[in-house]
Amino acid sequence: MAKQTFSTLETFLIFLLLMMTAITVALLSLLFITSGTIENHKDSGFPSTQGPTVTPVSPVMSTPVLTLPSTPAPTLFTNFTGYHIGVGRADCTGQVADINLMGYSKRGQNARGLLTRLFSRAFIMAEPDGSNRMAFISIDIGMVSQRMRLEVLKRLQSKYGSLYRRDNVILSGTHTHSAPAGYFQYTVFVIASEGFSNRTFEYMVTGIMKSIEIAHTNMKPGKLFINKGNVDGAQINRSPFSYLQNPQSERARYSSNTDKEMIVLKMVDLNGDDLGLISWFAIHPVSMNNSNHLVNSDNMGYASYLFEQEKNKEHLPGQGPFVAAFASSNLGDVSPNTRGPRCTDTGESCDNANSTCPSGGSTMCVAMGPGDNMLNSTQIIGRMMYQAAKELYASASQELTGPLMSAHQWVNMTNVTVSLNSTHTAKTCKPALGYSFAAGTIDGAGTFNFTQGTTVSNPFWDNIRDQVLGKPSDEIKECHKPKPVLIHTGELTKPHPWHPDIVDVQIITLGSLVITAVPGEFTTMSGRRFREAIKTEFATYGMQNMTVVISGLCNGYTHYIATYEEYQVQRYEAASTIYGPHTLSAYIQLYRVLAKAIAMDTIANLSSGPEPPFFKQLITSLIPNIVDRPPMGKNFGDVLQPPNPKYRLGEVVEVTFVGANPKNSAENRTHQTFLTVEKYEDTSTTWHAVHNDVSWETRFYWHKGLLGRSNATIEWHIPETAQPGIYRIRYFGHNRKQDLLKPAVILPFESTSSSFEVVTT
């Protein structure tokens, strides 16, 4: 092996990294190690929702929990064949400034505005007599955190009693990499988020609860239909070298190294009127790359946007009764960047075992496409999914009937004994991340000299780790072989455990549909083995011809699940399989137990398992809350750059205002949008909103200045479908104000641009 050398720049960067790490560890030690506590979740408290228009605030919100009376289920009409169905959608965006985006773990990729809002989409189904029910919630976020899951369950119990529980509620993240971070409790994710944000956590949880409440209130008798079909041209396998490690006989059973099948669940009322849909399809929402700074829902969200706009005509985006969720599946090694990986300097392919380029290594190997830029690619891939789902929805004729059942356990994934065959067993491991985790992927590379496919450790990095974090034990290194352990997260507990030990495993059956809620990202072949094993288990105990869906990133996050064979070559997905080489076998074994319990009607005999923790005293963001200040002689909302008098279709309207930090709007939600585009109606002599900040045709940019000063720029990319006429743009914000010796308050303001004309030629 060649001797590792570093350039002057790399040496300087490594020095900076060491200094930053040392300072961070010192701060953690001083601020949190002595005060951090752990408690059982049922005894935990948490702040309630935001207050009135003028909101007193402090650095850490400490409003008491709002305890709501238990809400009984509505009286249900029972004399019909089908299910009671309710759908709901609510905003869960969180703050869009002064926070990292979650997914790429790229330092400096912080939110600086909004492309489109994020939503929680809830679907409730119940048997005709209401005896059994389920709630599936798809959320436009990177992944569901365990803390989020526990808090939602707690609030559901407070509001609805035992109606919605850990066994019949699934929370699933779409895995957009352009949503806010900051809502986690385990230290690895807190560090990636650069702190815990109570502001964003509360906003997201409130949105999830609101979507469930809407779905619960709107339940009505209806029917469910299922359909399946392939989506071609939307994905590639980003780790084909890993995929090829799987047995040739197994690979020969499949025509592709990705799962192209989309499964659509169609929901209608008894009159056949549309209610909603859930689509499951394996694709990473990473069309928006790690240079993006605008909060958005990526390709999956764009598919939802198109479907909901189609069904909710005459409604502004984000409004209307029809709800369409495009949910995640076994997307672990699946990329939407269909042009494949190429060296950014030469354009040559870098689709090799290590995803490296001759110059610059792995950092220069990037996958792009199919569009000319990331937004164009997002819309192309999103439209592909929308078109496929639309066709499957329209032609769905296989009705789902039968009982609704649910099974759930909490499991300590660090100590699962796996039966390999009749004579041999193995065990899962305490969590650890391998070297190739730091390399990133072709969708978003890491830094320094890390590369995918690393199976030996580097003394230089090992020494840094040992000095900063301590040495990993021989036990954890042996358990994870051939993974060279970079960070032994399962042995790090300060200020809180770095990774979860206890995870949720859960299955819900809806007639012949099996929804497996998995707490991570299965690779393509992992997903195939998993689905086949669960289907076989059901068939063994009398439930034939079940359709098994993998719903990814559910109820908590444990990174990736690669096959044993993929694990041996240690590309990114394998290095991020945190419970060791037998993780997939363990999950298959655990979910087979749930499948058998459902098939044999022995769910009551399942143990609940060890309850996960809910931590207090989390590391908060070091970004302070600064009072907003307009320039001398100006007020918040004053127009700094007005629109032009006239625009043509396809052009971009741009208006700049005196702004305030948009994270204030995540605390005081007087305004439900940062912007509107309004058209003047001659007949009524009124202004009518035609776009809001959910629209993919608008952009909201926040430009942070010094000493609390900032500007806000609103863009409207005029679509070819826009009607000629007179328009204006409005800006809605909140500013933080604090008088001497008084608590800060957050005040709403709004502003309107001058009018402008849109013409066709």
TORLO-687864 format. One record per residue (C-alpha): x, y, z; residue in three letters. Coordinates in pm, whole numbers, padded with zeros to 5 digits, always signed. Layout:
! residues N
XYZALA
...
! end
This chain:
! residues 761
+00000+00000+00000MET
+00142+00339-00100ALA
+00248+00573+00175LYS
-00019+00836+00249GLN
+00092+01194+00183THR
-00089+01523+00234PHE
-00065+01853+00057SER
-00006+02176+00250THR
-00376+02259+00217LEU
-00482+01917+00347GLU
-00241+01946+00641THR
-00381+02289+00727PHE
-00740+02161+00701LEU
-00658+01863+00923ILE
-00509+02102+01180PHE
-00828+02310+01171LEU
-01039+01996+01209LEU
-00842+01889+01514LEU
-00875+02232+01674MET
-01249+02249+01603MET
-01301+01897+01736THR
-01109+01972+02055ALA
-01307+02291+02115ILE
-01636+02110+02049THR
-01553+01827+02287VAL
-01450+02076+02554ALA
-01776+02267+02520LEU
-01978+01948+02533LEU
-01796+01839+02844SER
-01845+02170+03022LEU
-02203+02232+02921LEU
-02373+01899+02898PHE
-02195+01600+03048ILE
-02267+01698+03405THR
-02622+01812+03339SER
-02740+01554+03084GLY
-03006+01323+03218THR
-03205+01036+03082ILE
-03562+00954+03156GLU
-03831+00713+03055ASN
-04043+00882+02787HIS
-04370+00845+02971LYS
-04238+01088+03233ASP
-04101+01344+02988SER
-04233+01691+02923GLY
-04205+01913+02621PHE
-04316+02258+02512PRO
-04649+02305+02343SER
-04732+02496+02028THR
-04666+02860+01952GLN
-04855+03139+02117GLY
-05038+03456+02009PRO
-04939+03723+01759THR
-04690+03893+01989VAL
-04489+03607+02134THR
-04257+03643+02433PRO
-03950+03431+02367VAL
-03633+03327+02541SER
-03326+03140+02418PRO
-03488+02812+02524VAL
-03866+02798+02504MET
-04012+02670+02830SER
-04386+02680+02775THR
-04562+02404+02971PRO
-04711+02105+02794VAL
-05066+02162+02682LEU
-05260+01860+02808THR
-05562+01796+02591LEU
-05858+01585+02701PRO
-05885+01241+02547SER
-06083+01267+02224THR
-06314+00973+02152PRO
-06340+00825+01805ALA
-06630+00961+01599PRO
-06934+00740+01559THR
-06871+00521+01253LEU
-07123+00391+01003PHE
-07066+00013+00993THR
-07305-00134+00735ASN
-07073-00138+00432PHE
-06787-00330+00274THR
-06453-00152+00279GLY
-06276+00066+00530TYR
-06322+00399+00701HIS
-06068+00632+00540ILE
-05940+00972+00647GLY
-05667+01185+00489VAL
-05498+01501+00612GLY
-05211+01730+00523ARG
-05037+01994+00735ALA
-04731+02218+00714ASP
-04424+02085+00898CYS
-04152+02301+00742THR
-03971+02423+01052GLY
-03718+02703+01028GLN
-03571+02795+00690VAL
-03267+02988+00812ALA
-02988+02951+01069ASP
-03008+02571+01058ILE
-02832+02292+00870ASN
-03005+02089+00604LEU
-03025+01719+00693MET
-02886+01448+00471GLY
-02550+01530+00320TYR
-02380+01620+00650SER
-02193+01890+00463LYS
-02062+02166+00681ARG
-02189+02503+00561GLY
-02496+02365+00383GLN
-02735+02569+00592ASN
-03083+02689+00504ALA
-03106+03032+00345ARG
-03464+03039+00229GLY
-03743+02833+00082LEU
-03820+02668-00251LEU
-04133+02490-00130THR
-04291+02408+00205ARG
-04272+02065+00364LEU
-04580+01867+00461PHE
-04691+01585+00685SER
-04947+01368+00502ARG
-05159+01140+00719ALA
-05376+00848+00614PHE
-05603+00667+00859ILE
-05780+00341+00774MET
-06018+00153+01003ALA
-06232-00158+00975GLU
-06607-00093+00931PRO
-06681-00149+01301ASP
-06384+00069+01401GLY
-06231-00211+01609SER
-05894-00199+01433ASN
-05730+00097+01266ARG
-05396+00227+01143MET
-05233+00561+01071ALA
-04962+00599+00809PHE
-04789+00938+00803ILE
-04545+01032+00526SER
-04337+01338+00617ILE
-04125+01561+00393ASP
-03813+01532+00608ILE
-03478+01357+00590GLY
-03582+01081+00825MET
-03797+01029+01131VAL
-03609+01066+01457SER
-03680+00845+01755GLN
-03744+01154+01964ARG
-04005+01273+01715MET
-04175+00933+01717ARG
-04190+00919+02096LEU
-04326+01273+02126GLU
-04596+01213+01864VAL
-04706+00892+02037LEU
-04720+01074+02368LYS
-04940+01350+02227ARG
-05163+01101+02046LEU
-05217+00914+02372GLN
-05303+01239+02548SER
-05555+01339+02282LYS
-05704+01007+02172TYR
-05632+00762+02451GLY
-05548+00415+02320SER
-05686+00474+01970LEU
-05346+00547+01812TYR
-05052+00351+01951ARG
-04695+00243+01882ARG
-04820-00068+01698ASP
-05069+00099+01461ASN
-04898+00433+01384VAL
-04618+00453+01125ILE
-04412+00768+01078LEU
-04211+00759+00754SER
-03967+01018+00620GLY
-03946+01080+00246THR
-03568+01130+00284HIS
-03538+01466+00115THR
-03189+01599+00182HIS
-03315+01959+00169SER
-03521+01972+00489ALA
-03408+02127+00818PRO
-03203+01923+01064ALA
-03204+01971+01440GLY
-03480+01736+01561TYR
-03269+01443+01685PHE
-03149+01325+02025GLN
-02859+01089+01948TYR
-02525+01264+01939THR
-02413+01166+01587VAL
-02722+01330+01442PHE
-02707+01626+01681VAL
-02351+01695+01564ILE
-02458+01661+01199ALA
-02738+01909+01276SER
-02500+02144+01457GLU
-02730+02130+01757GLY
-03088+02053+01857PHE
-03351+02307+01751SER
-03657+02305+01975ASN
-03810+02555+01733ARG
-03796+02313+01438THR
-03875+02004+01647PHE
-04190+02166+01781GLU
-04295+02291+01437TYR
-04256+01944+01285MET
-04430+01757+01566VAL
-04716+02006+01561THR
-04753+01961+01186GLY
-04756+01582+01216ILE
-05020+01599+01486MET
-05230+01843+01284LYS
-05226+01616+00979SER
-05341+01322+01194ILE
-05615+01532+01353GLU
-05744+01636+01009ILE
-05744+01276+00886ALA
-05917+01157+01204HIS
-06189+01421+01172THR
-06247+01353+00800ASN
-06291+00975+00819MET
-06564+00837+00595LYS
-06659+00499+00447PRO
-06460+00415+00139GLY
-06267+00158-00058LYS
-05900+00082-00113LEU
-05741-00039-00435PHE
-05386-00149-00506ILE
-05189-00142-00827ASN
-04831-00208-00936LYS
-04618-00108-01232GLY
-04264-00030-01336ASN
-04107+00315-01359VAL
-03829+00317-01617ASP
-03549+00569-01655GLY
-03577+00732-01312ALA
-03296+00560-01119GLN
-02955+00399-01127ILE
-02771+00187-00873ASN
-02502+00409-00721ARG
-02300+00113-00587SER
-02306-00142-00871PRO
-01975-00289-00756PHE
-02136-00378-00422SER
-02444-00520-00594TYR
-02223-00751-00801LEU
-02093-00914-00482GLN
-02432-01079-00434ASN
-02455-01437-00570PRO
-02486-01455-00947GLN
-02771-01702-00912SER
-02962-01447-00704GLU
-02888-01158-00940ARG
-03002-01368-01237ALA
-03356-01366-01099ARG
-03385-00991-01158TYR
-03367-00785-01475SER
-03219-00477-01308SER
-02990-00378-01023ASN
-03264-00146-00889THR
-03626-00212-00797ASP
-03832-00039-01063LYS
-04172-00141-00928GLU
-04402+00127-00789MET
-04691+00025-00565ILE
-04989+00259-00538VAL
-05263+00248-00276LEU
-05574+00427-00407LYS
-05838+00566-00171MET
-06192+00662-00272VAL
-06521+00708-00089ASP
-06825+00488-00151LEU
-06931+00715-00438ASN
-06598+00662-00607GLY
-06481+01017-00535ASP
-06105+01054-00490ASP
-05963+01085-00139LEU
-05590+01020-00164GLY
-05305+00789-00252LEU
-04982+00648-00112ILE
-04710+00550-00356SER
-04402+00349-00258TRP
-04101+00362-00488PHE
-03728+00312-00430ALA
-03540+00631-00511ILE
-03320+00874-00321HIS
-03457+01230-00308PRO
-03115+01378-00387VAL
-03181+01549-00719SER
-03118+01869-00524MET
-02748+01836-00448ASN
-02531+01950-00159ASN
-02482+02296-00305SER
-02850+02375-00244ASN
-02953+02612+00037HIS
-03330+02633-00014LEU
-03560+02414+00194VAL
-03762+02184-00032ASN
-03909+01834-00066SER
-03699+01726-00370ASP
-03826+01487-00639ASN
-04069+01294-00417MET
-04224+01618-00299GLY
-04254+01746-00655TYR
-04444+01429-00749ALA
-04684+01491-00458SER
-04719+01855-00564TYR
-04813+01762-00921LEU
-05065+01497-00816PHE
-05231+01720-00557GLU
-05247+02012-00799GLN
-05412+01784-01055GLU
-05676+01668-00808LYS
-05721+01994-00615ASN
-05796+02229-00902LYS
-05902+02581-00801GLU
-05698+02548-00480HIS
-05364+02708-00401LEU
-05073+02462-00366PRO
-05076+02287-00031GLY
-05453+02324-00005GLN
-05751+02112-00107GLY
-05896+01782+00014PRO
-05698+01530-00194PHE
-05371+01411-00036VAL
-05095+01233-00231ALA
-04790+01088-00054ALA
-04487+00953-00236PHE
-04323+00748+00036ALA
-03973+00602+00062SER
-03885+00236+00017SER
-03561+00034-00018ASN
-03370+00327-00164LEU
-03033+00263-00001GLY
-02821+00225-00316ASP
-03059+00398-00560VAL
-02980+00737-00713SER
-03199+00963-00931PRO
-02891+01114-01096ASN
-02927+00905-01408THR
-02629+01035-01606ARG
-02415+00849-01357GLY
-02090+00945-01183PRO
-01841+01154-01376ARG
-01524+01341-01288CYS
-01619+01706-01265THR
-01293+01824-01424ASP
-01279+01589-01725THR
-01632+01457-01769GLY
-01497+01101-01778GLU
-01685+00823-01603SER
-01576+00737-01248CYS
-01806+00437-01210ASP
-01537+00226-01047ASN
-01507+00025-00727ALA
-01391+00327-00526ASN
-01580+00606-00710SER
-01261+00808-00751THR
-01109+01031-01017CYS
-00740+01054-01115PRO
-00734+01411-00988SER
-00913+01497-00665GLY
-01013+01144-00569GLY
-01368+01081-00452SER
-01454+01449-00408THR
-01446+01497-00786MET
-01668+01196-00864CYS
-02024+01328-00883VAL
-02345+01192-01036ALA
-02582+01430-01211MET
-02878+01438-01446GLY
-03106+01386-01614PRO
-03152+01765-01637GLY
-02912+02049-01700ASP
-02927+02165-01337ASN
-03045+02024-01007MET
-03387+02190-01012LEU
-03451+02073-01367ASN
-03347+01718-01267SER
-03574+01731-00963THR
-03873+01818-01177GLN
-03794+01560-01447ILE
-03765+01275-01195ILE
-04064+01398-00994GLY
-04276+01415-01308ARG
-04177+01059-01402MET
-04302+00935-01066MET
-04617+01145-01090TYR
-04702+01017-01438GLN
-04648+00654-01335ALA
-04858+00696-01020ALA
-05130+00875-01214LYS
-05160+00585-01461GLU
-05155+00324-01185LEU
-05412+00518-00984TYR
-05647+00550-01280ALA
-05629+00180-01365SER
-05632+00039-01011ALA
-05898-00232-00989SER
-05772-00481-00730GLN
-05970-00399-00418GLU
-05821-00457-00076LEU
-06049-00636+00165THR
-05997-00818+00488GLY
-05886-00754+00843PRO
-05650-00482+00955LEU
-05381-00600+01198MET
-05067-00450+01348SER
-04766-00579+01540ALA
-04473-00394+01695HIS
-04174-00452+01917GLN
-03886-00249+02052TRP
-03563-00441+02004VAL
-03207-00396+02126ASN
-03030-00423+01790MET
-02684-00441+01946THR
-02729-00794+02077ASN
-02950-00997+01843VAL
-02850-01361+01799THR
-02900-01458+01436VAL
-02947-01817+01321SER
-02732-01859+01010LEU
-02823-02224+00964ASN
-02912-02527+01175SER
-02573-02531+01346THR
-02430-02179+01338HIS
-02531-01848+01488THR
-02393-01495+01481ALA
-02463-01169+01660LYS
-02523-00809+01574THR
-02281-00547+01703CYS
-02274-00227+01897LYS
-02306+00056+01644PRO
-02001+00173+01450ALA
-01933+00366+01132LEU
-01664+00258+00888GLY
-01408+00457+00695TYR
-01616+00464+00379SER
-01895+00642+00566PHE
-01673+00950+00563ALA
-01625+00916+00187ALA
-01990+00991+00113GLY
-02143+00881-00217THR
-02157+00986-00580ILE
-02466+01188-00481ASP
-02266+01384-00226GLY
-01900+01317-00155ALA
-01726+01353+00179GLY
-01405+01541+00250THR
-01031+01480+00295PHE
-00884+01160+00153ASN
-01155+00907+00239PHE
-01272+00674-00038THR
-01545+00416-00076GLN
-01438+00053-00059GLY
-01186+00106+00223THR
-01129-00220+00411THR
-00816-00129+00608VAL
-00775+00145+00864SER
-00538+00440+00839ASN
-00301+00496+01134PRO
-00321+00872+01089PHE
-00700+00889+01127TRP
-00700+00615+01390ASP
-00462+00822+01600ASN
-00679+01133+01568ILE
-00985+00932+01670ARG
-00806+00774+01964ASP
-00688+01113+02091GLN
-01027+01282+02058VAL
-01279+01003+02125LEU
-01079+00721+02279GLY
-00988+00385+02132LYS
-01255+00141+02013PRO
-01255-00190+02195SER
-01117-00506+02038ASP
-01469-00650+02069GLU
-01633-00387+01849ILE
-01351-00400+01594LYS
-01374-00777+01572GLU
-01753-00779+01550CYS
-01761-00534+01258HIS
-01491-00701+01042LYS
-01414-00648+00760PRO
-01530-00294+00834LYS
-01241-00081+00962PRO
-01403+00113+01245VAL
-01368+00489+01208LEU
-01609+00595+01485ILE
-01713+00346+01754HIS
-02043+00519+01821THR
-02184+00229+02024GLY
-01916+00288+02289GLU
-01957+00666+02305LEU
-02210+00792+02559THR
-02130+01158+02625LYS
-02320+01383+02637PRO
-02571+01117+02530HIS
-02536+00790+02336PRO
-02415+00856+01985TRP
-02642+00600+01818HIS
-02959+00416+01923PRO
-02945+00068+02072ASP
-03322+00022+02081ILE
-03520+00046+01758VAL
-03878-00011+01642ASP
-03976-00309+01427VAL
-04333-00295+01298GLN
-04573-00454+01048ILE
-04926-00351+00959ILE
-05145-00563+00732THR
-05436-00418+00542LEU
-05611-00711+00378GLY
-05348-00861+00146SER
-05114-00559+00177LEU
-04822-00587+00420VAL
-04658-00257+00521ILE
-04322-00320+00687THR
-04197-00009+00867ALA
-03817-00027+00870VAL
-03590+00216+01059PRO
-03331+00270+00789GLY
-03226+00242+00427GLU
-03229-00107+00276PHE
-03022-00157-00038THR
-03191-00305-00344THR
-03090-00667-00278MET
-03146-00633+00097SER
-03499-00522+00021GLY
-03559-00812-00215ARG
-03442-01070+00038ARG
-03642-00903+00312PHE
-03968-00887+00113ARG
-03932-01247-00001GLU
-03870-01372+00352ALA
-04171-01187+00495ILE
-04398-01302+00213LYS
-04283-01661+00265THR
-04343-01636+00639GLU
-04701-01521+00587PHE
-04761-01797+00332ALA
-04620-02059+00568THR
-04889-01975+00821TYR
-05180-01956+00580GLY
-05177-01599+00446MET
-05108-01651+00076GLN
-05031-01399-00200ASN
-04950-01107+00027MET
-04802-00792-00128THR
-04511-00681+00089VAL
-04414-00313+00086VAL
-04099-00180+00245ILE
-04168+00161+00394SER
-03831+00317+00462GLY
-03691+00555+00722LEU
-03971+00483+00969CYS
-03999+00557+01341ASN
-03628+00619+01390GLY
-03304+00618+01192TYR
-03027+00357+01192THR
-02851+00443+00865HIS
-02819+00158+00609TYR
-02885-00213+00578ILE
-02657-00383+00323ALA
-02643-00755+00246THR
-02370-00966+00401TYR
-02196-00990+00062GLU
-02218-00615+00000GLU
-02079-00558+00347TYR
-01754-00735+00256GLN
-01643-00465+00007VAL
-01730-00171+00236GLN
-01865+00093+00009ARG
-02063+00375+00171TYR
-02383+00176+00231GLU
-02193-00110+00397ALA
-01975+00121+00608ALA
-02302+00280+00726SER
-02459-00054+00824THR
-02407+00027+01189ILE
-02501-00301+01358TYR
-02248-00509+01167GLY
-02242-00767+00885PRO
-02547-00961+01008HIS
-02783-00662+01033THR
-03003-00773+00743LEU
-03035-01127+00877SER
-03132-00987+01216ALA
-03405-00767+01069TYR
-03541-01054+00861ILE
-03554-01271+01171GLN
-03726-01002+01379LEU
-03987-00916+01118TYR
-04064-01285+01058ARG
-04161-01303+01425VAL
-04409-01019+01370LEU
-04543-01177+01050ALA
-04599-01508+01222LYS
-04775-01339+01515ALA
-05014-01164+01276ILE
-05080-01479+01071ALA
-05134-01694+01381MET
-05331-01425+01567ASP
-05085-01432+01856THR
-04993-01062+01859ILE
-05103-01038+02222ALA
-04822-01279+02314ASN
-04548-01053+02176LEU
-04337-00876+02434SER
-04322-00499+02392SER
-03944-00501+02439GLY
-03719-00245+02610PRO
-03861+00107+02584GLU
-03625+00358+02418PRO
-03497+00660+02610PRO
-03602+01024+02580PHE
-03314+01257+02662PHE
-03311+01595+02830LYS
-03050+01871+02811GLN
-02970+01827+02443LEU
-02693+02023+02275ILE
-02858+02332+02133THR
-02748+02536+01835SER
-02470+02783+01900LEU
-02630+03032+01660ILE
-02775+03307+01882PRO
-03117+03468+01845ASN
-03033+03821+01735ILE
-03270+04114+01737VAL
-03367+04216+01382ASP
-03286+04572+01278ARG
-03382+04757+00960PRO
-03136+05001+00803PRO
-03147+05358+00923MET
-03456+05530+00785GLY
-03614+05204+00669LYS
-03885+04975+00804ASN
-03926+04600+00781PHE
-04081+04516+00447GLY
-03971+04830+00265ASP
-03904+04756-00102VAL
-03535+04789-00189LEU
-03558+04656-00545GLN
-03899+04692-00711PRO
-04022+04478-00999PRO
-03994+04592-01358ASN
-04310+04743-01507PRO
-04358+04457-01756LYS
-04261+04090-01797TYR
-04316+03821-02057ARG
-04409+03458-01999LEU
-04101+03258-01898GLY
-03921+03555-01742GLU
-03838+03598-01373VAL
-03985+03865-01147VAL
-03748+03962-00865GLU
-03830+04189-00572VAL
-03607+04260-00272THR
-03740+04379+00065PHE
-03593+04487+00396VAL
-03614+04154+00572GLY
-03601+03984+00909ALA
-03476+03640+01008ASN
-03731+03388+00874PRO
-03665+03151+01163LYS
-03885+03388+01363ASN
-04178+03263+01156SER
-04126+02914+01297ALA
-04209+03051+01644GLU
-04484+03300+01561ASN
-04701+03159+01283ARG
-04928+03456+01230THR
-04853+03428+00859HIS
-04882+03089+00687GLN
-04664+03185+00391THR
-04361+03404+00325PHE
-04504+03528-00002LEU
-04795+03548-00240THR
-04817+03633-00607VAL
-05148+03814-00660GLU
-05341+03898-00976LYS
-05578+04191-01008TYR
-05932+04092-01106GLU
-06106+04366-01301ASP
-06453+04221-01252THR
-06434+04227-00873SER
-06169+04500-00842THR
-05981+04279-00593THR
-05645+04107-00573TRP
-05650+03727-00590HIS
-05358+03504-00478ALA
-05243+03271-00756VAL
-04920+03144-00596HIS
-04781+03105-00245ASN
-04453+02971-00110ASP
-04564+02612-00169VAL
-04551+02681-00543SER
-04248+02547-00727TRP
-04261+02861-00943GLU
-04159+03085-00651THR
-03837+03126-00453ARG
-03778+03293-00118PHE
-03414+03389-00052TYR
-03290+03531+00275TRP
-02966+03731+00272HIS
-02812+03761+00617LYS
-02622+04078+00694GLY
-02447+04215+01001LEU
-02589+04329+01334LEU
-02938+04189+01273GLY
-02983+04340+00928ARG
-03101+04129+00636SER
-03279+04137+00302ASN
-03540+03905+00155ALA
-03562+03843-00219THR
-03873+03688-00373ILE
-03865+03544-00723GLU
-04154+03441-00941TRP
-04057+03229-01241HIS
-04353+03310-01462ILE
-04491+02986-01609PRO
-04606+02963-01970GLU
-04956+02895-01836THR
-04981+03231-01655ALA
-05269+03454-01757GLN
-05181+03801-01888PRO
-05272+04079-01650GLY
-05164+04298-01360ILE
-04979+04132-01071TYR
-04803+04217-00748ARG
-04587+04033-00494ILE
-04644+04039-00120ARG
-04394+03953+00154TYR
-04490+03827+00501PHE
-04239+03811+00783GLY
-04174+03834+01155HIS
-03908+04041+01330ASN
-03754+03983+01669ARG
-03763+04289+01895LYS
-03623+04335+02244GLN
-03640+04648+02454ASP
-03398+04711+02738LEU
-03459+04481+03038LEU
-03761+04322+02867LYS
-03805+03980+02709PRO
-03791+03953+02333ALA
-04111+03954+02131VAL
-04175+03844+01774ILE
-04388+04081+01569LEU
-04553+04017+01231PRO
-04518+04252+00938PHE
-04612+04244+00571GLU
-04536+04440+00258SER
-04649+04475-00101THR
-04453+04548-00416SER
-04564+04785-00687SER
-04778+04627-00955SER
-04643+04497-01285PHE
-04788+04361-01606GLU
-04745+04013-01751VAL
-04787+03992-02128VAL
-04771+03703-02373THR
-04537+03867-02627THR
! end
